[in-house]
Amino acid sequence: MTIRTAKVYDIIDGKAGSNIAMQGLSGLMGFPFTAVMDITVFFTHYGPMLNDIRAVYSRPPIGKDELRHIVKGCRQDLLADMVLDKLIGNIPILGLPANMICARAMTWRLGLLFGMLSARGDEINSEHVLLSVRLIQSLFPQTDSLLFKKPTVLTVEKLLSGVEDAEPETFSMKVQRALDQLAS
């Protein structure tokens, strides 16, 4: 395992742990606190996690254009997570662990996305975001959010080292090849 992978893994794991705690606390208080927390986490966890991971690869912080590509590429995941989280998360007793599990799953999915994009290079484009999201969805299906298991360090190492410093065309080919292998 590379030092970079270990750092990225620890960043994601740390953000997932604190997101679980925040979402669990908001789940105890119920709606509207759960909705407020879902918005707050973008500023307290996801944004800082993205730039922390970029720093591991000596990449500059993202700007508005790159952020637009990321949000556009994973908006379905984000919306589906919020809907699932709100539907199940507000059910007494069952809702609390569901909030916590969904928080961990989304933090890991986004962290892996940020890691792949950061390992690839400075610039972020929509095609790379969409391909990476598809690969992460294939590896960790959203239908399994409530059964989500934290990825192993080896899995994260394979994802990140396989695309590290890849030229844009090479990145696309590698991710598409991985998707094709998973489909067969």
N, C-alpha and C positions, 0 to 999 in steps of 0.2 A: 504494500500500500504506500502511495506517495504521501509526502507531507501535506501537499495541497488537498488531496482527497480527505485526509484525516481532519484538516481544518474545516473544509466544507461540510463534512459529515457532522462535526461538532457544532458548527453554526446552525445547521438545520435542526439537529437534535435539541439544542438549547432553545431555539425559537419554538419548536413544537412543544416542548415541556412547559414553557411559560404560557403559550397559547392555550394549552389544555387547562392550565390553572385559571386563566382569565375566563375562558368559555364555561368552565365548570362553575365558577363563581356567578357569572351572569345567568347560567341555567338555574341556579338556586333562587335567583330573584325573579326569573321569568320574563315574559314579554312586558315592556319594550326594551328591557336591559339587554336581552340577547341580540336584538336588532342593532342597538347602539354599539355593542361590542363587535359585531360583524363588520361594521364600518371602521371602528377605531383600530382594529387589528391591521388594516392596510397601512396605517401610519406608524403603529408601534412595533409591528413585526415584519410584514412582507416587504415594505420599502427598505427598512434598514437591513433586512436579511439579503436582499438583492445587492445592495451596495457593499455589504460586508463580504459577500461571496465574490463580487467583482474585484474587490481589493486583494483577495487571496491570489488572483491571477494578474495582479497589477493592471487592472482595467480601470478606466475612469468611471466615476459615478454616471448613472444614466441621465439623459435629458428627457424632455417631453416627447420628442419623436420616438425614441426607443421605448418609452413607457407606453405610448399609444400602440406600438406594434405588439407589445406583450399583452396588454389588456385586450386588444382585438383578437389575438390568437388564443387566449384562454378564457374569454368571457363566458362561454357556455359552461365550462367547468366551474367558474366562480358562481354563476347563477344557479346551476344545478346544486352545488354545495349549499348555498344559502337556502334554497327551497327545501331540500332534504333536511337540512339542519333545523329550519323553522317548523316544518311539518312534524318531524319526530321529536325535535328538541323541546317542544312545548307540551309534550305528553307527560303527565306526572309520573315520577319515578323512572320511567324508561328514558325520558328526555335528557336527564343529566348526563348519563354515560354516552348517549348519542351525540350530544353537543361536544363532549370531550373527544370522542373518537373521530368525529368529522373534523374537528380542529386539527388533530394530529395528521389525519390523512391529507387535508388541504395544505398544511404547512410543508409536509414532505413532498407533495406533488409540485408545489411552487418552488420549493428549494431545489429539487432535482432539475426543474426547468431552468431556473436561474444558474445552476451549476453548469449545465450543458451549454447554455448561451455564453456564459462567461469563459468557460474553457475554450470555446471556439474562437473567440476574438473580441475586439472592441465593439464593432458594430453589431446591431441587432436588426434583423429584418423579419417581416411577417411570415415569409416562407419557412424560415428556420424555427420560428415560434410554433407555427402550426404543425410542422413535422415532429418537433420535440414533444409537443402536447400529445399528439397521436401515439407516439412511442410510450410515453409515460402512462397514458390511458390504457394502452395494451398491456403493459407490465403490471399496472395497479388499477384495475377497472373501477370506475365510479360505482358500479352496482355492488361492489364489495366494500364500500366505504365503511360500513359498520363492522366488517371483518378485517379491516386494514391492519397489516403487520408492518412494522418499521423495516425498511430495506436493510439488507446487510451491507457492511462496509465493502464487501467484494462486489456486490451489485452496483453500488455507487461508483466504485473504482472503474468497473467496466464501462459504465455510461460516460463518465467524465474523461477517462484516458483515451477512450476510443475516438473522441472528437476534439481533443486538445490541440489547439493551434491549427486546426484543419482549415484549408481554403474553403470559401463558401460553397463551391460546387462539390468538393470532397465531403463536406459536412452533410449536405443534402443526400448524396449517394450513400454514405454510411448509415444515416438514420433510416433511409428508405430500405436499405438492405436488411437492417435489423427488423423493420416492420414486416418485410416480406418473409423473413425467417420465422417470425412469431405467427404469421398467418398460415404457414404451411404445417 
